[in-house]
Amino acid sequence: MSTVEFNQMLLNNTDFLKPFAFTLTRDNETAKDLLQETMYRALSNREKYNVGTNVKAWLYTIMRNIFINNYRRKVKQNTIFDSTPNDFFIDYQQATVSNDAESALKMKEIQAAVHQLPDIFKSPFMLYFEGFKYHEIAHVLNEPLGTIKSRIHFARKLLKEQISRN
């Protein structure tokens, strides 16, 4: 078989290989790369093709083997892609010092805002802040559960407005 005939035979079978490549890779660009690599390997191993055998099966086998080898190589590398910026590592060795004065001022501001809440909102919010569950607060204050949830929600909303103004 001449080189021209062999090349024409490969080109005639590329339409059958494209869907198979996409089935293996599930990605259009990767499938194109796989098809190209398969054609390259078939051309470079022309002498291994036995004239008269099924060329489709030969090409499918080459493609499948390339795919499996690439998959195994990727698994072996265990590549993890990290798309997050690595700004954290720039100052990794530097120690940070917390500003206790600033934290104390913020806590005083929050406590003042909580004390300015109307009693109807302050009582359920303080119990919730201390760690009580909604149903426990409803039982202690002898109010319906929905009312307690609503009052805590409005207390948070008022606190957020109060703190953002200051």
N, CA, C and O of each residue as an XYZ file, in Angstrom:
664
protein
N       0.858     -1.169      0.000
C       0.000      0.000      0.000
C       0.902      1.230      0.000
O       1.858      1.314      0.771
N       0.587      2.178     -0.873
C       1.405      3.386     -0.977
C       1.073      4.347      0.157
O       0.043      4.214      0.819
N       1.941      5.296      0.367
C       1.754      6.298      1.412
C       0.514      7.133      1.141
O      -0.226      7.461      2.069
N       0.282      7.475     -0.098
C      -0.889      8.279     -0.465
C      -2.173      7.512     -0.154
O      -3.118      8.081      0.392
N      -2.212      6.236     -0.494
C      -3.400      5.415     -0.209
C      -3.628      5.288      1.298
O      -4.763      5.366      1.767
N      -2.552      5.095      2.046
C      -2.661      4.975      3.504
C      -3.186      6.283      4.110
O      -4.077      6.273      4.959
N      -2.619      7.403      3.659
C      -3.062      8.703      4.169
C      -4.526      8.951      3.833
O      -5.273      9.462      4.667
N      -4.943      8.598      2.633
C      -6.343      8.780      2.229
C      -7.256      7.901      3.076
O      -8.350      8.323      3.452
N      -6.821      6.700      3.373
C      -7.604      5.790      4.198
C      -7.781      6.364      5.612
O      -8.859      6.246      6.195
N      -6.731      6.983      6.162
C      -6.829      7.614      7.486
C      -7.798      8.792      7.454
O      -8.633      8.941      8.347
N      -7.684      9.624      6.426
C      -8.570     10.790      6.313
C     -10.028     10.376      6.173
O     -10.915     11.048      6.699
N     -10.284      9.288      5.477
C     -11.663      8.809      5.310
C     -12.271      8.351      6.625
O     -13.494      8.339      6.763
N     -11.454      7.979      7.582
C     -11.951      7.450      8.863
C     -11.962      8.477      9.992
O     -12.346      8.149     11.115
N     -11.552      9.702      9.719
C     -11.552     10.708     10.792
C     -12.962     11.053     11.244
O     -13.175     11.361     12.416
N     -13.928     11.007     10.333
C     -15.307     11.329     10.718
C     -15.857     10.335     11.730
O     -16.708     10.695     12.543
N     -15.391      9.097     11.697
C     -15.829      8.088     12.657
C     -15.125      8.266     14.010
O     -15.658      7.892     15.055
N     -13.943      8.833     13.967
C     -13.162      8.972     15.199
C     -13.580     10.175     16.043
O     -13.456     10.147     17.267
N     -14.074     11.227     15.397
C     -14.436     12.449     16.138
C     -15.462     12.194     17.240
O     -15.235     12.609     18.377
N     -16.583     11.527     16.950
C     -17.546     11.266     18.037
C     -16.975     10.375     19.144
O     -17.291     10.555     20.320
N     -16.145      9.429     18.761
C     -15.541      8.541     19.762
C     -14.612      9.336     20.682
O     -14.589      9.110     21.891
N     -13.852     10.259     20.108
C     -12.956     11.096     20.911
C     -13.757     11.956     21.876
O     -13.374     12.115     23.035
N     -14.868     12.511     21.403
C     -15.696     13.341     22.273
C     -16.340     12.501     23.381
O     -16.475     12.959     24.515
N     -16.730     11.287     23.049
C     -17.312     10.387     24.056
C     -16.304     10.095     25.164
O     -16.666     10.027     26.339
N     -15.054      9.926     24.791
C     -14.031      9.635     25.794
C     -13.723     10.848     26.665
O     -13.611     10.726     27.885
N     -13.585     12.020     26.041
C     -13.082     13.190     26.765
C     -14.171     14.078     27.343
O     -13.955     14.738     28.359
N     -15.327     14.102     26.715
C     -16.427     14.983     27.120
C     -16.055     16.463     27.014
O     -16.663     17.308     27.671
N     -15.072     16.768     26.200
C     -14.640     18.141     25.999
C     -14.223     18.293     24.548
O     -13.427     17.500     24.044
N     -14.750     19.297     23.875
C     -14.521     19.457     22.444
C     -13.049     19.687     22.119
O     -12.515     19.056     21.207
N     -12.394     20.568     22.844
C     -10.986     20.868     22.566
C     -10.077     19.673     22.872
O      -9.151     19.381     22.115
N     -10.339     19.008     23.951
C      -9.546     17.825     24.306
C      -9.776     16.714     23.290
O      -8.858     15.960     22.966
N     -11.002     16.616     22.790
C     -11.302     15.609     21.770
C     -10.525     15.895     20.489
O     -10.025     14.975     19.841
N     -10.426     17.169     20.131
C      -9.642     17.529     18.937
C      -8.171     17.170     19.125
O      -7.522     16.673     18.204
N      -7.656     17.424     20.315
C      -6.262     17.063     20.604
C      -6.054     15.553     20.534
O      -5.048     15.078     20.007
N      -7.012     14.809     21.070
C      -6.924     13.354     21.053
C      -6.963     12.827     19.624
O      -6.215     11.913     19.276
N      -7.832     13.401     18.799
C      -7.912     12.994     17.398
C      -6.599     13.284     16.674
O      -6.105     12.458     15.907
N      -6.048     14.456     16.926
C      -4.789     14.827     16.289
C      -3.658     13.885     16.715
O      -2.866     13.444     15.882
N      -3.587     13.581     18.001
C      -2.555     12.661     18.498
C      -2.733     11.264     17.906
O      -1.751     10.586     17.603
N      -3.986     10.834     17.742
C      -4.258      9.531     17.147
C      -3.773      9.486     15.702
O      -3.149      8.510     15.285
N      -4.056     10.528     14.944
C      -3.608     10.575     13.551
C      -2.080     10.592     13.464
O      -1.488      9.940     12.605
N      -1.467     11.334     14.350
C       0.002     11.387     14.364
C       0.590     10.002     14.640
O       1.516      9.559     13.960
N       0.032      9.325     15.652
C       0.548      7.996     16.000
C       0.310      6.989     14.875
O       1.154      6.133     14.613
N      -0.845      7.094     14.211
C      -1.138      6.179     13.103
C      -0.153      6.405     11.958
O       0.337      5.453     11.351
N       0.131      7.674     11.672
C       1.081      7.968     10.599
C       2.489      7.519     10.957
O       3.215      6.988     10.116
N       2.867      7.736     12.204
C       4.225      7.369     12.599
C       4.407      5.856     12.756
O       5.534      5.362     12.735
N       3.311      5.127     12.912
C       3.383      3.666     13.057
C       2.754      2.966     11.852
O       2.158      1.898     11.990
N       2.887      3.553     10.709
C       2.300      3.016      9.482
C       2.756      1.586      9.217
O       1.978      0.758      8.744
N       3.995      1.305      9.517
C       4.536     -0.031      9.234
C       3.889     -1.118     10.101
O       3.978     -2.301      9.773
N       3.237     -0.725     11.203
C       2.592     -1.705     12.082
C       1.185     -2.072     11.614
O       0.587     -3.026     12.111
N       0.662     -1.309     10.657
C      -0.672     -1.624     10.126
C      -0.564     -2.764      9.126
O       0.236     -2.706      8.193
N      -1.365     -3.793      9.322
C      -1.409     -4.940      8.400
C      -2.470     -4.657      7.337
O      -3.646     -4.468      7.647
N      -2.035     -4.633      6.094
C      -2.940     -4.356      4.984
C      -4.037     -5.409      4.955
O      -3.773     -6.606      5.071
N      -5.280     -4.940      4.798
C      -6.413     -5.852      4.737
C      -7.143     -5.983      6.068
O      -8.254     -6.513      6.103
N      -6.542     -5.510      7.174
C      -7.241     -5.568      8.466
C      -8.141     -4.354      8.605
O      -8.055     -3.409      7.821
N      -8.993     -4.388      9.596
C      -9.966     -3.314      9.822
C      -9.245     -2.065     10.323
O      -8.746     -2.039     11.448
N      -9.194     -1.030      9.480
C      -8.473      0.189      9.842
C      -9.203      0.949     10.943
O      -8.561      1.581     11.781
N     -10.541      0.898     10.957
C     -11.309      1.589     12.009
C     -10.952      1.021     13.378
O     -10.699      1.767     14.324
N     -10.935     -0.283     13.471
C     -10.611     -0.923     14.753
C      -9.194     -0.566     15.182
O      -8.940     -0.348     16.367
N      -8.280     -0.508     14.238
C      -6.895     -0.148     14.537
C      -6.819      1.274     15.069
O      -6.125      1.535     16.052
N      -7.538      2.206     14.418
C      -7.534      3.613     14.848
C      -8.239      3.786     16.203
O      -7.778      4.544     17.056
N      -9.369      3.066     16.391
C     -10.059      3.125     17.684
C      -9.151      2.633     18.808
O      -9.133      3.214     19.893
N      -8.409      1.577     18.553
C      -7.504      1.030     19.566
C      -6.407      2.030     19.906
O      -6.072      2.220     21.075
N      -5.849      2.670     18.879
C      -4.811      3.687     19.120
C      -5.381      4.813     19.973
O      -4.756      5.234     20.947
N      -6.580      5.307     19.607
C      -7.195      6.425     20.333
C      -7.488      6.040     21.779
O      -7.203      6.803     22.702
N      -8.055      4.865     21.968
C      -8.381      4.423     23.326
C      -7.126      4.305     24.182
O      -7.128      4.704     25.346
N      -6.075      3.768     23.623
C      -4.825      3.614     24.371
C      -4.206      4.967     24.720
O      -3.691      5.150     25.823
N      -4.256      5.900     23.796
C      -3.740      7.255     24.082
C      -4.537      7.877     25.219
O      -3.973      8.464     26.144
N      -5.872      7.739     25.137
C      -6.732      8.307     26.180
C      -6.419      7.685     27.544
O      -6.295      8.399     28.540
N      -6.295      6.384     27.586
C      -6.016      5.696     28.854
C      -4.660      6.116     29.411
O      -4.526      6.370     30.608
N      -3.649      6.189     28.534
C      -2.316      6.599     28.994
C      -2.324      8.028     29.524
O      -1.701      8.314     30.546
N      -3.024      8.923     28.837
C      -3.122     10.311     29.316
C      -3.845     10.381     30.657
O      -3.443     11.125     31.551
N      -4.909      9.601     30.788
C      -5.657      9.581     32.042
C      -4.775      9.092     33.195
O      -4.756      9.690     34.270
N      -4.063      8.020     32.961
C      -3.184      7.488     34.008
C      -2.090      8.478     34.376
O      -1.724      8.611     35.543
N      -1.573      9.170     33.367
C      -0.531     10.170     33.623
C      -1.079     11.304     34.496
O      -0.401     11.770     35.412
N      -2.296     11.740     34.211
C      -2.901     12.818     35.004
C      -3.165     12.373     36.437
O      -2.946     13.129     37.383
N      -3.635     11.145     36.586
C      -3.896     10.623     37.935
C      -2.603     10.509     38.719
O      -2.560     10.806     39.913
N      -1.550     10.076     38.040
C      -0.256      9.939     38.701
C       0.285     11.283     39.164
O       0.848     11.404     40.252
N       0.104     12.285     38.319
C       0.586     13.617     38.665
C      -0.220     14.211     39.813
O       0.281     15.022     40.592
N      -1.481     13.787     39.901
C      -2.374     14.287     40.941
C      -2.351     15.816     40.993
O      -2.149     16.417     42.048
N      -2.554     16.405     39.866
C      -2.494     17.850     39.724
C      -3.726     18.478     40.340
O      -4.856     18.083     40.055
N      -3.487     19.464     41.191
C      -4.567     20.228     41.791
C      -4.412     21.653     41.315
O      -3.370     22.277     41.519
N      -5.449     22.169     40.681
C      -5.408     23.532     40.182
C      -5.942     24.464     41.254
O      -7.033     24.267     41.790
N      -5.163     25.463     41.547
C      -5.541     26.464     42.538
C      -5.659     27.798     41.830
O      -4.657     28.411     41.465
N      -6.902     28.246     41.638
C      -7.102     29.500     40.919
C      -7.190     30.690     41.872
O      -7.404     31.816     41.424
N      -7.032     30.467     43.160
C      -7.090     31.564     44.108
C      -5.778     32.334     44.088
O      -4.714     31.764     43.845
N      -5.864     33.626     44.343
C      -4.606     34.391     44.373
C      -3.767     33.977     45.574
O      -4.301     33.647     46.633
N      -2.472     33.998     45.403
C      -1.567     33.566     46.461
C      -1.053     34.738     47.278
O       0.082     34.715     47.754
N      -1.875     35.755     47.443
C      -1.492     36.923     48.224
C      -1.208     36.563     49.677
O      -0.397     37.209     50.341
N      -1.883     35.525     50.162
C      -1.707     35.110     51.545
C      -0.252     34.758     51.831
O       0.262     35.065     52.906
N       0.405     34.122     50.887
C       1.755     33.637     51.106
C       2.814     34.733     51.050
O       3.950     34.512     51.470
N       2.464     35.903     50.541
C       3.430     36.991     50.444
C       3.909     37.406     51.835
O       5.106     37.572     52.069
N       2.965     37.569     52.743
C       3.300     38.030     54.086
C       3.170     36.905     55.105
O       2.873     37.159     56.273
N       3.387     35.683     54.684
C       3.165     34.525     55.528
C       4.023     34.546     56.784
O       3.532     34.194     57.856
N       5.283     34.944     56.690
C       6.194     34.898     57.828
C       6.015     36.077     58.775
O       6.547     36.063     59.885
N       5.286     37.078     58.361
C       5.107     38.250     59.213
C       3.994     37.987     60.219
O       2.952     37.426     59.878
N       4.219     38.385     61.425
C       3.230     38.203     62.484
C       2.265     39.373     62.478
O       2.653     40.507     62.197
N       1.013     39.098     62.788
C       0.028     40.159     62.891
C      -0.324     40.353     64.351
O      -0.370     39.399     65.128
N      -0.567     41.579     64.705
C      -0.912     41.918     66.076
C      -2.330     42.446     66.067
O      -2.656     43.372     65.323
N      -3.179     41.848     66.904
C      -4.558     42.321     66.954
C      -4.619     43.631     67.728
O      -3.836     43.870     68.646
N      -5.549     44.452     67.342
C      -5.719     45.755     67.968
C      -6.830     45.624     69.006
O      -8.011     45.735     68.677
N      -6.450     45.391     70.250
C      -7.430     45.192     71.315
C      -8.259     46.445     71.581
O      -9.434     46.348     71.936
N      -7.657     47.612     71.413
C      -8.387     48.860     71.656
C      -9.520     49.015     70.651
O     -10.633     49.398     71.012
N      -9.231     48.717     69.396
C     -10.261     48.832     68.359
C     -11.383     47.824     68.618
O     -12.560     48.151     68.465
N     -11.022     46.607     69.008
C     -12.024     45.584     69.305
C     -12.894     46.001     70.487
O     -14.108     45.798     70.480
N     -12.274     46.574     71.480
C     -13.031     47.020     72.655
C     -14.000     48.131     72.284
O     -15.135     48.149     72.762
N     -13.565     49.062     71.433
C     -14.456     50.143     70.997
C     -15.642     49.596     70.213
O     -16.770     50.056     70.387
N     -15.393     48.627     69.361
C     -16.482     48.026     68.593
C     -17.460     47.305     69.505
O     -18.672     47.394     69.304
N     -16.954     46.590     70.508
C     -17.837     45.896     71.449
C     -18.683     46.886     72.238
O     -19.866     46.641     72.471
N     -18.080     48.013     72.657
C     -18.852     49.032     73.372
C     -19.951     49.596     72.482
O     -21.067     49.850     72.935
N     -19.615     49.789     71.196
C     -20.588     50.308     70.246
C     -21.741     49.326     70.055
O     -22.902     49.730     69.994
N     -21.422     48.049     69.961
C     -22.451     47.019     69.796
C     -23.315     46.919     71.048
O     -24.539     46.822     70.951
N     -22.682     46.943     72.231
C     -23.445     46.862     73.483
C     -24.363     48.063     73.645
O     -25.490     47.925     74.121
N     -23.889     49.239     73.255
C     -24.733     50.436     73.343
C     -25.926     50.306     72.399
O     -27.041     50.693     72.748
N     -25.695     49.769     71.217
C     -26.786     49.596     70.263
C     -27.793     48.575     70.776
O     -28.998     48.750     70.592
N     -27.313     47.507     71.418
C     -28.217     46.494     71.963
C     -29.071     47.096     73.075
O     -30.264     46.801     73.160
N     -28.481     47.941     73.936
C     -29.231     48.539     75.046
C     -30.244     49.561     74.562
O     -31.190     49.882     75.282
N     -30.060     50.078     73.350
C     -31.017     51.033     72.799
C     -32.213     50.346     72.136
O     -33.186     51.008     71.777
N     -32.145     49.032     71.974
C     -33.267     48.300     71.380
C     -34.482     48.378     72.293
O     -34.335     48.393     73.515
N     -35.679     48.429     71.719
C     -36.883     48.348     72.542
C     -36.931     47.000     73.269
O     -36.442     45.996     72.751
N     -37.515     46.978     74.458
C     -37.536     45.767     75.277
C     -38.178     44.576     74.555
O     -37.782     43.431     74.778
N     -39.141     44.835     73.714
C     -39.825     43.761     73.005
C     -38.856     42.989     72.106
O     -39.035     41.792     71.882
N     -37.826     43.677     71.590
C     -36.817     43.039     70.753
C     -35.585     42.618     71.554
O     -34.955     41.602     71.261
N     -35.249     43.430     72.583
C     -34.023     43.188     73.331
C     -34.063     41.866     74.098
O     -33.071     41.136     74.095
N     -35.164     41.540     74.747
C     -35.252     40.316     75.555
C     -35.015     39.056     74.734
O     -34.155     38.254     75.097
N     -35.757     38.849     73.625
C     -35.495     37.618     72.856
C     -34.104     37.618     72.218
O     -33.473     36.567     72.109
N     -33.622     38.794     71.797
C     -32.305     38.850     71.173
C     -31.213     38.484     72.174
O     -30.299     37.731     71.836
N     -31.289     38.999     73.393
C     -30.263     38.710     74.401
C     -30.264     37.215     74.763
O     -29.201     36.623     74.951
N     -31.439     36.615     74.859
C     -31.507     35.183     75.144
C     -30.896     34.377     73.988
O     -30.178     33.400     74.203
N     -31.200     34.812     72.757
C     -30.629     34.135     71.593
C     -29.114     34.307     71.570
O     -28.383     33.365     71.264
N     -28.652     35.496     71.888
C     -27.221     35.792     71.908
C     -26.508     34.958     72.974
O     -25.344     34.600     72.795
N     -27.176     34.651     74.058
C     -26.600     33.841     75.136
C     -26.588     32.359     74.798
O     -26.006     31.561     75.532
N     -27.231     31.979     73.686
C     -27.141     30.596     73.246
C     -28.418     29.790     73.338
O     -28.415     28.599     73.027
N     -29.504     30.404     73.754
C     -30.768     29.682     73.823
C     -31.309     29.431     72.416
O     -31.083     30.222     71.500
N     -32.021     28.326     72.260
C     -32.665     27.988     70.991
C     -33.990     28.745     70.897
O     -34.541     29.197     71.900
N     -34.490     28.872     69.649
C     -35.737     29.610     69.435
C     -36.875     29.058     70.283
O     -37.597     29.820     70.926
N     -37.040     27.735     70.288
C     -38.159     27.147     71.037
C     -37.990     27.343     72.547
O     -38.981     27.456     73.268
N     -36.748     27.384     73.028
C     -36.514     27.634     74.452
C     -36.881     29.076     74.808
O     -37.471     29.338     75.857
N     -36.526     29.999     73.927
C     -36.857     31.411     74.162
C     -38.371     31.584     74.154
O     -38.913     32.317     74.981
N     -39.057     30.919     73.230
C     -40.519     31.003     73.158
C     -41.147     30.471     74.438
O     -42.134     31.023     74.924
N     -40.581     29.405     74.983
C     -41.111     28.829     76.224
C     -40.866     29.769     77.409
O     -41.754     29.972     78.237
N     -39.650     30.346     77.489
C     -39.305     31.233     78.611
C     -40.164     32.494     78.587
O     -40.668     32.926     79.623
N     -40.330     33.084     77.397
C     -41.077     34.336     77.286
C     -42.571     34.112     77.086
O     -43.351     35.063     77.028
N     -42.964     32.832     76.980
C     -44.366     32.472     76.805
C     -44.973     33.171     75.585
O     -46.051     33.762     75.661
N     -44.258     33.091     74.462
C     -44.682     33.684     73.198
C     -44.649     32.606     72.116
O     -43.936     31.613     72.261
N     -45.412     32.785     71.033
C     -45.344     31.818     69.923
C     -43.957     31.825     69.264
O     -43.263     32.841     69.265
N     -43.575     30.692     68.711
C     -42.262     30.541     68.090
C     -42.061     31.534     66.945
O     -40.992     32.135     66.837
N     -43.064     31.714     66.094
C     -42.967     32.642     64.973
C     -42.727     34.066     65.433
O     -41.988     34.811     64.788
N     -43.337     34.452     66.535
C     -43.164     35.792     67.082
C     -41.727     35.997     67.551
O     -41.133     37.050     67.323
N     -41.182     34.988     68.202
C     -39.795     35.067     68.690
C     -38.836     35.207     67.514
O     -37.941     36.052     67.541
N     -39.015     34.387     66.481
C     -38.147     34.463     65.303
C     -38.240     35.842     64.659
O     -37.229     36.416     64.256
N     -39.442     36.360     64.565
C     -39.665     37.671     63.958
C     -38.984     38.774     64.764
O     -38.346     39.663     64.198
N     -39.121     38.711     66.073
C     -38.525     39.757     66.924
C     -36.994     39.715     66.872
O     -36.348     40.763     66.850
N     -36.418     38.526     66.853
C     -34.957     38.416     66.748
C     -34.494     38.940     65.390
O     -33.461     39.602     65.292
N     -35.258     38.641     64.355
C     -34.927     39.141     63.023
C     -34.938     40.678     63.011
O     -34.000     41.304     62.515
N     -35.983     41.268     63.549
C     -36.068     42.733     63.561
C     -35.002     43.350     64.462
O     -34.512     44.444     64.179
N     -34.637     42.660     65.544
C     -33.574     43.162     66.412
C     -32.252     43.200     65.650
O     -31.506     44.174     65.747
N     -31.966     42.154     64.902
C     -30.746     42.142     64.094
C     -30.759     43.274     63.072
O     -29.757     43.957     62.859
N     -31.902     43.450     62.455
C     -32.043     44.493     61.433
C     -31.810     45.878     62.042
O     -31.095     46.701     61.470
N     -32.414     46.128     63.198
C     -32.231     47.419     63.877
C     -30.777     47.618     64.294
O     -30.236     48.716     64.159
N     -30.144     46.562     64.802
C     -28.747     46.656     65.205
C     -27.841     46.963     64.008
O     -26.913     47.765     64.107
N     -28.120     46.327     62.906
C     -27.326     46.560     61.707
C     -27.433     48.024     61.258
O     -26.436     48.656     60.906
N     -28.660     48.543     61.278
C     -28.867     49.954     60.908
C     -28.162     50.885     61.887
O     -27.511     51.850     61.487
N     -28.300     50.581     63.170
C     -27.712     51.419     64.216
C     -26.182     51.454     64.101
O     -25.578     52.522     64.197
N     -25.575     50.323     63.902
C     -24.115     50.243     63.841
C     -23.588     50.867     62.560
O     -22.535     51.506     62.570
N     -24.307     50.691     61.456
C     -23.839     51.263     60.190
C     -23.934     52.785     60.201
O     -23.183     53.439     59.478
N     -24.823     53.366     60.987
C     -24.927     54.833     61.095
C     -23.743     55.420     61.840
O     -23.311     56.535     61.547
N     -23.221     54.683     62.794
C     -22.127     55.219     63.627
C     -20.835     55.121     62.982
O     -19.826     55.528     63.557
